[in-house]
Amino acid sequence: MPATRPITSGPKATNVRSVALEVLTEWQKTPRFAVEILDDWTRRTALSGPNAAFLHDIVLTTIRNLNLLDHWVGHLTDGKHLDHRTGWVLRVGLCQLYLIGVPSHAAVNETVAIAGRAGALVNAVLRRAGREQSKLLEQVKEQPLAIAYSHPEFLVRRWIKIMGKAKAEALCEWNQHPAPVFIRMNRLTEESHERMARIPGLAPHTEEDFFECTSPPREALKQGLCYAQDPGTSVAPRMLGALPGETVLDACAAPGGKTSYIAQMMCNEGRIIACDSSAPRLNRLRENLTRLKVRIAQVMQHDFLSSAPPPFGDLLFDRILLDVPCSNTGVMRRRVDVRWRLKEEEFAQMAQTQRAIVESALRYLKVGGSLVYSTCSIDPEENQQLVKAVQEAHPELELVESRLVFPPKDQMDGAYAARFLRKA
């Protein structure tokens, strides 16, 4: 059942709701991420801190609860056909009333104010919503998972088949909560431990060097003392186990969180080739590695799906990290767009791409070297099944270890990693 969060600030409500409507309309019409659109509109409208926070809350909570909001809209309008704009206005209004705890008079009056010609309809629906609030919220737990937790039906069916209804429901429920902010302490920055200890509000995580914080410590991030990163991202670099003096390939390196962690494990001694296929992503990778004081990484543009030779020539590596593109099913709590952009047929397509990257990168692994395959997916087709297929096709590879991070159980973003050793 959705939890309500009372609003304690007093933003200029009409302005914020109007901007929320524009953001959601743009999000529906374009492939852009909601956070990017929000950042653009926040800058464009010069919103204050409280107003910007309120805008983010409305937009992200609405997207996170689309199926449930549409279920309520359908009930409260008796299934009336609505134009797109009016539909979004009602979603925004019900989000305020039922999900984020805005007082009824403010939610109704200010939402009606942005409804335009549909004002009378919106007013009637939201007044009815107020009268039926207790009943509708109580009935949420009786709805199918796809409605109660606002996930696509195909995804819920897929997860129930893979892991059973109880675990599928736990994952859906997990995805409905905003992700906390985590940072990783960067030990490559001088005196990082002592300087980080002076930052208030950091709660150590069970994964070493990771902390949960109430808000990002912007100055520390700017100085390279830390990096915004979920503990789930540490699984693959730790499994890789790179040592000082080794030669390492990070084949899908941008934006650089794992690359910098590998450099830290290597004590900035040795050599890392950090590749990515996207030039804009490479710029961000370079910026992050520079800020995080990584000295041993060479950034190179290369697409391991292409037939072109890599810029590092015939160099062989002691260790290779393949953090491949994936469905992102392990990080849906953090990336609210994913569930609505993902298509059922993409799992098989993604697995083909992932397998091709593995085959391409394997030729650069030394005998006796290790390759770690990793995703931020919890789907077997991209993880265990793919690893099994690679094993069967390559008898020279030994599967040494693997780990699946399941968010509700491990209390961090989902991830999968498997380490292969190349035998003689």
C-alpha positions as CSV (number, residue, x, y, z in Angstrom):
1,M,0.0,0.0,0.0
2,P,1.4,3.4,-0.9
3,A,2.8,5.5,1.9
4,T,1.9,9.1,2.2
5,R,4.5,11.7,3.0
6,P,3.3,15.0,4.5
7,I,4.5,18.2,2.9
8,T,6.1,20.5,5.4
9,S,7.2,23.3,3.0
10,G,4.9,25.9,1.5
11,P,5.9,26.3,-2.2
12,K,4.0,28.5,-4.6
13,A,1.7,25.6,-5.5
14,T,0.2,26.7,-8.8
15,N,3.5,27.4,-10.4
16,V,5.0,24.0,-9.3
17,R,2.0,22.0,-10.4
18,S,2.0,23.8,-13.7
19,V,5.7,22.9,-14.2
20,A,5.0,19.3,-13.1
21,L,2.4,19.0,-15.8
22,E,4.8,20.3,-18.4
23,V,7.5,17.9,-17.2
24,L,5.2,14.9,-17.3
25,T,3.8,15.7,-20.7
26,E,7.4,16.0,-22.1
27,W,8.4,12.8,-20.4
28,Q,5.5,11.0,-22.1
29,K,6.3,12.4,-25.6
30,T,10.1,11.9,-25.6
31,P,12.6,9.2,-24.6
32,R,14.4,11.6,-22.2
33,F,14.8,10.6,-18.5
34,A,12.5,12.3,-16.0
35,V,15.4,13.5,-13.9
36,E,17.0,15.2,-16.9
37,I,13.7,17.0,-17.8
38,L,13.3,18.0,-14.2
39,D,16.8,19.5,-14.0
40,D,16.1,21.5,-17.2
41,W,12.8,22.9,-15.9
42,T,14.2,23.6,-12.5
43,R,17.0,25.7,-14.0
44,R,14.7,27.3,-16.6
45,T,12.1,28.4,-14.0
46,A,14.7,29.3,-11.3
47,L,12.7,27.4,-8.6
48,S,13.7,27.7,-5.0
49,G,15.0,24.7,-3.1
50,P,11.7,23.8,-1.5
51,N,9.8,24.3,-4.7
52,A,12.3,22.2,-6.7
53,A,12.0,19.4,-4.1
54,F,8.2,19.6,-4.3
55,L,8.3,19.4,-8.1
56,H,10.6,16.4,-8.0
57,D,8.3,14.7,-5.5
58,I,5.2,15.2,-7.6
59,V,6.8,14.1,-10.8
60,L,8.7,11.1,-9.6
61,T,5.9,9.9,-7.4
62,T,3.4,10.2,-10.2
63,I,5.7,8.2,-12.6
64,R,6.4,5.6,-10.0
65,N,2.6,5.0,-9.4
66,L,1.2,5.4,-12.9
67,N,-0.9,2.2,-13.0
68,L,-2.4,2.8,-9.5
69,L,-3.2,6.5,-10.3
70,D,-4.9,5.4,-13.6
71,H,-6.9,2.8,-11.7
72,W,-8.1,5.5,-9.4
73,V,-8.8,7.9,-12.3
74,G,-10.8,5.2,-14.0
75,H,-12.9,4.6,-10.9
76,L,-13.5,8.2,-10.0
77,T,-14.5,9.2,-13.6
78,D,-16.6,6.1,-14.1
79,G,-14.3,5.2,-17.0
80,K,-14.9,8.5,-18.8
81,H,-12.6,9.1,-21.9
82,L,-10.1,11.8,-21.1
83,D,-7.7,13.8,-23.3
84,H,-4.0,13.4,-22.4
85,R,-3.7,16.7,-20.6
86,T,-6.7,16.2,-18.4
87,G,-5.4,12.7,-17.6
88,W,-2.1,14.1,-16.4
89,V,-3.9,16.8,-14.4
90,L,-5.9,14.2,-12.5
91,R,-2.9,12.0,-11.9
92,V,-1.0,15.0,-10.4
93,G,-4.0,15.9,-8.2
94,L,-4.5,12.3,-7.0
95,C,-0.8,12.0,-6.4
96,Q,-0.9,14.9,-4.0
97,L,-4.1,13.8,-2.2
98,Y,-3.3,10.1,-1.8
99,L,0.5,9.7,-2.1
100,I,2.4,12.7,-0.8
101,G,0.1,14.1,1.8
102,V,-0.7,17.5,0.5
103,P,-3.7,19.1,2.4
104,S,-6.9,18.5,0.5
105,H,-7.8,22.2,0.0
106,A,-4.4,23.0,-1.5
107,A,-4.3,19.8,-3.7
108,V,-7.8,20.4,-5.1
109,N,-7.8,24.2,-5.5
110,E,-4.3,24.5,-7.1
111,T,-4.8,21.5,-9.3
112,V,-8.1,22.8,-10.6
113,A,-6.3,26.1,-11.3
114,I,-4.1,24.4,-13.9
115,A,-6.9,22.4,-15.5
116,G,-8.0,24.9,-18.0
117,R,-11.3,24.1,-19.7
118,A,-11.4,20.8,-17.8
119,G,-11.6,22.7,-14.5
120,A,-15.1,21.7,-13.6
121,L,-14.5,18.0,-14.3
122,V,-11.2,18.0,-12.3
123,N,-12.8,19.8,-9.4
124,A,-15.7,17.2,-9.3
125,V,-13.3,14.2,-9.5
126,L,-10.9,15.5,-6.8
127,R,-13.8,16.4,-4.5
128,R,-15.1,12.8,-4.9
129,A,-11.6,11.5,-4.4
130,G,-11.5,13.3,-1.0
131,R,-14.8,11.6,0.0
132,E,-13.6,8.2,-1.0
133,Q,-10.0,8.4,0.0
134,S,-10.1,5.9,3.0
135,K,-12.0,3.3,0.9
136,L,-9.7,3.5,-2.1
137,L,-6.5,3.4,-0.1
138,E,-7.8,0.4,1.8
139,Q,-8.6,-1.4,-1.4
140,V,-5.0,-1.0,-2.8
141,K,-3.9,-4.2,-1.2
142,E,-6.6,-6.1,-2.9
143,Q,-5.5,-5.1,-6.4
144,P,-3.2,-7.2,-8.7
145,L,0.5,-6.5,-8.2
146,A,0.7,-4.6,-11.5
147,I,-1.8,-2.1,-10.2
148,A,-1.0,-2.0,-6.5
149,Y,2.7,-1.5,-7.2
150,S,2.5,0.1,-10.7
151,H,4.6,-2.3,-12.8
152,P,3.9,-3.5,-16.3
153,E,1.9,-6.7,-16.4
154,F,4.4,-8.5,-18.5
155,L,7.2,-7.8,-16.0
156,V,5.1,-8.9,-13.0
157,R,4.3,-12.2,-14.9
158,R,7.9,-12.7,-15.8
159,W,9.1,-12.1,-12.2
160,I,6.4,-14.4,-10.7
161,K,7.5,-17.2,-13.1
162,I,11.2,-16.7,-12.3
163,M,11.1,-16.2,-8.5
164,G,7.5,-16.9,-7.2
165,K,4.9,-14.4,-6.2
166,A,6.2,-13.6,-2.7
167,K,9.7,-12.5,-4.0
168,A,8.1,-10.7,-7.0
169,E,5.9,-8.7,-4.7
170,A,8.8,-7.9,-2.4
171,L,10.7,-6.6,-5.5
172,C,7.8,-4.5,-6.7
173,E,7.3,-3.1,-3.3
174,W,11.0,-2.3,-3.0
175,N,10.9,-0.3,-6.3
176,Q,8.1,1.9,-5.0
177,H,10.4,3.7,-2.4
178,P,12.7,6.5,-3.4
179,A,16.3,5.3,-3.4
180,P,18.5,6.7,-0.6
181,V,21.7,8.6,-1.3
182,F,24.9,6.5,-1.0
183,I,28.5,7.7,-1.4
184,R,31.8,5.7,-1.6
185,M,34.8,7.2,0.1
186,N,37.7,7.7,-2.4
187,R,40.9,6.5,-0.8
188,L,43.0,7.9,-3.7
189,T,42.4,11.4,-2.4
190,E,44.8,12.5,0.3
191,E,43.6,12.2,3.9
192,S,40.1,11.2,2.6
193,H,39.3,9.1,5.8
194,E,40.1,12.0,8.1
195,R,38.3,14.6,6.0
196,M,35.2,12.4,5.5
197,A,35.0,11.9,9.2
198,R,34.2,15.6,9.6
199,I,31.2,15.4,7.3
200,P,28.0,15.2,9.5
201,G,25.1,12.8,8.8
202,L,27.1,9.9,7.2
203,A,25.9,6.4,8.2
204,P,28.4,3.6,7.4
205,H,27.0,0.8,5.2
206,T,28.0,-2.9,5.7
207,E,30.0,-2.6,2.5
208,E,33.3,-1.1,3.4
209,D,33.9,2.6,2.3
210,F,30.2,3.2,1.6
211,F,28.0,5.6,3.5
212,E,24.3,6.5,3.4
213,C,23.6,10.2,3.7
214,T,20.5,12.4,3.9
215,S,21.7,14.6,1.1
216,P,24.7,14.6,-1.2
217,P,27.8,16.2,0.4
218,R,28.3,18.4,-2.6
219,E,31.6,20.0,-1.6
220,A,33.2,16.6,-0.8
221,L,32.0,15.2,-4.1
222,K,33.4,18.2,-5.9
223,Q,36.8,17.7,-4.2
224,G,36.9,14.0,-5.1
225,L,36.7,12.9,-1.5
226,C,33.9,10.6,-2.5
227,Y,31.7,9.4,-5.3
228,A,27.9,9.0,-5.5
229,Q,27.5,5.3,-5.9
230,D,25.3,2.5,-4.6
231,P,27.0,-0.3,-2.6
232,G,25.6,-2.8,-5.2
233,T,28.1,-1.4,-7.7
234,S,31.0,-2.6,-5.6
235,V,30.3,-6.3,-6.1
236,A,31.9,-6.6,-9.6
237,P,35.1,-4.6,-8.8
238,R,35.7,-6.6,-5.6
239,M,35.1,-9.9,-7.5
240,L,37.6,-8.8,-10.1
241,G,40.2,-8.4,-7.4
242,A,42.7,-6.3,-9.4
243,L,46.2,-6.0,-7.8
244,P,48.8,-3.3,-7.9
245,G,51.0,-3.5,-11.0
246,E,48.5,-5.5,-13.1
247,T,47.1,-4.5,-16.5
248,V,43.3,-4.2,-16.4
249,L,40.6,-3.6,-19.1
250,D,37.3,-1.9,-18.1
251,A,35.5,-2.5,-21.3
252,C,32.3,-0.5,-20.6
253,A,33.7,2.0,-18.2
254,A,31.6,5.2,-18.3
255,P,30.8,7.0,-16.1
256,G,33.8,5.7,-14.1
257,G,32.6,4.6,-10.7
258,K,33.8,1.1,-11.1
259,T,37.0,2.2,-12.9
260,S,38.0,4.5,-10.0
261,Y,37.2,1.8,-7.5
262,I,39.5,-0.6,-9.4
263,A,42.2,2.0,-9.4
264,Q,41.8,2.3,-5.6
265,M,42.2,-1.4,-5.2
266,M,45.3,-1.2,-7.3
267,C,46.7,1.6,-5.2
268,N,47.1,3.6,-8.4
269,E,49.9,1.2,-9.5
270,G,49.7,-0.6,-12.8
271,R,47.6,0.2,-15.9
272,I,43.9,0.4,-16.6
273,I,42.5,0.8,-20.1
274,A,39.0,2.3,-19.7
275,C,36.9,2.0,-22.8
276,D,33.4,3.1,-23.8
277,S,31.6,3.4,-27.2
278,S,30.1,6.8,-26.6
279,A,32.1,10.0,-27.0
280,P,29.9,12.1,-24.7
281,R,30.1,9.4,-22.0
282,L,33.9,9.4,-22.4
283,N,34.0,13.1,-21.6
284,R,32.2,12.4,-18.3
285,L,34.5,9.4,-17.7
286,R,37.6,11.6,-18.0
287,E,36.2,14.3,-15.8
288,N,35.3,11.8,-13.0
289,L,38.6,10.0,-13.1
290,T,40.5,13.3,-13.0
291,R,38.5,14.5,-10.0
292,L,38.9,11.1,-8.2
293,K,42.7,11.3,-8.6
294,V,43.0,8.2,-10.8
295,R,46.5,8.3,-12.4
296,I,46.8,4.9,-14.0
297,A,43.8,4.9,-16.4
298,Q,43.9,5.6,-20.1
299,V,40.5,6.5,-21.6
300,M,39.9,5.1,-25.1
301,Q,36.8,5.0,-27.4
302,H,36.0,1.6,-28.6
303,D,32.8,-0.4,-29.3
304,F,33.3,-4.1,-28.6
305,L,30.4,-4.8,-30.9
306,S,32.2,-3.4,-33.9
307,S,34.7,-5.2,-36.1
308,A,37.2,-2.4,-35.8
309,P,40.5,-3.2,-34.0
310,P,40.7,-1.7,-30.5
311,P,43.0,1.3,-29.9
312,F,45.0,-0.7,-27.4
313,G,46.2,-3.1,-30.2
314,D,47.0,-6.6,-29.3
315,L,47.6,-5.9,-25.6
316,L,46.5,-8.8,-23.3
317,F,45.1,-8.2,-19.8
318,D,45.5,-9.8,-16.4
319,R,41.9,-8.9,-15.6
320,I,38.9,-7.7,-17.6
321,L,35.7,-6.2,-16.3
322,L,32.6,-6.4,-18.5
323,D,29.9,-4.3,-16.9
324,V,27.6,-4.7,-19.9
325,P,24.5,-2.7,-21.0
326,C,21.4,-4.4,-19.5
327,S,17.7,-4.2,-18.7
328,N,18.4,-2.3,-15.4
329,T,15.8,-4.5,-13.6
330,G,18.0,-4.4,-10.5
331,V,17.9,-0.6,-10.2
332,M,14.3,0.3,-11.0
333,R,13.9,1.9,-7.5
334,R,16.7,4.4,-8.5
335,R,15.7,4.8,-12.2
336,V,11.9,5.4,-12.3
337,D,11.7,5.5,-16.1
338,V,13.0,1.9,-16.6
339,R,9.8,0.0,-15.9
340,W,7.8,2.0,-18.5
341,R,10.5,2.1,-21.2
342,L,11.4,-1.6,-21.1
343,K,9.8,-4.0,-23.6
344,E,9.4,-7.7,-23.2
345,E,11.3,-8.6,-26.3
346,E,14.3,-6.6,-25.2
347,F,15.5,-9.3,-22.7
348,A,16.4,-11.6,-25.5
349,Q,17.9,-8.8,-27.6
350,M,19.9,-7.6,-24.7
351,A,21.3,-11.1,-24.0
352,Q,22.5,-11.3,-27.6
353,T,24.3,-8.0,-27.3
354,Q,25.8,-9.0,-23.9
355,R,27.0,-12.4,-25.4
356,A,28.6,-10.6,-28.3
357,I,30.5,-8.3,-26.0
358,V,31.8,-11.2,-24.0
359,E,33.0,-13.0,-27.1
360,S,34.7,-9.9,-28.4
361,A,36.5,-9.1,-25.1
362,L,37.6,-12.7,-24.4
363,R,40.3,-12.6,-27.0
364,Y,42.2,-10.0,-24.9
365,L,42.4,-12.1,-21.7
366,K,45.7,-13.6,-20.8
367,V,46.0,-17.3,-19.9
368,G,45.6,-17.3,-16.1
369,G,43.7,-14.1,-16.2
370,S,40.3,-13.3,-14.8
371,L,37.2,-11.9,-16.6
372,V,34.2,-10.6,-14.5
373,Y,30.9,-10.3,-16.3
374,S,28.5,-8.0,-14.5
375,T,25.0,-6.4,-14.9
376,C,22.6,-4.3,-12.8
377,S,19.9,-6.8,-13.8
378,I,18.3,-9.5,-11.7
379,D,17.0,-11.4,-14.8
380,P,18.4,-15.0,-15.4
381,E,18.4,-14.5,-19.2
382,E,21.0,-11.8,-18.9
383,N,22.9,-13.4,-16.0
384,Q,23.0,-17.1,-15.1
385,Q,21.7,-18.4,-18.4
386,L,24.2,-16.3,-20.3
387,V,27.1,-17.4,-18.1
388,K,26.1,-21.0,-18.6
389,A,26.1,-20.6,-22.3
390,V,29.6,-18.9,-22.2
391,Q,30.9,-21.8,-20.1
392,E,29.6,-24.4,-22.5
393,A,31.1,-22.6,-25.5
394,H,34.5,-22.1,-23.9
395,P,36.0,-25.1,-22.1
396,E,39.1,-23.0,-21.5
397,L,37.1,-20.9,-19.0
398,E,36.4,-21.9,-15.5
399,L,33.6,-20.3,-13.6
400,V,35.2,-19.5,-10.2
401,E,32.4,-17.6,-8.5
402,S,29.2,-15.7,-9.0
403,R,26.8,-13.6,-7.0
404,L,23.3,-12.2,-7.5
405,V,22.3,-9.2,-5.4
406,F,18.5,-9.3,-4.8
407,P,17.5,-5.8,-3.6
408,P,14.9,-6.6,-0.9
409,K,17.2,-9.3,0.7
410,D,20.5,-7.4,0.4
411,Q,19.1,-3.9,0.9
412,M,21.0,-2.3,-2.0
413,D,20.6,-2.0,-5.8
414,G,20.3,-5.3,-7.7
415,A,23.4,-6.6,-9.4
416,Y,25.0,-9.8,-10.8
417,A,28.6,-10.7,-11.2
418,A,30.4,-13.9,-12.4
419,R,34.2,-14.4,-12.6
420,F,35.8,-16.6,-15.2
421,L,39.4,-17.8,-15.0
422,R,41.2,-18.6,-18.3
423,K,42.9,-21.9,-17.9
424,A,46.1,-22.9,-19.9
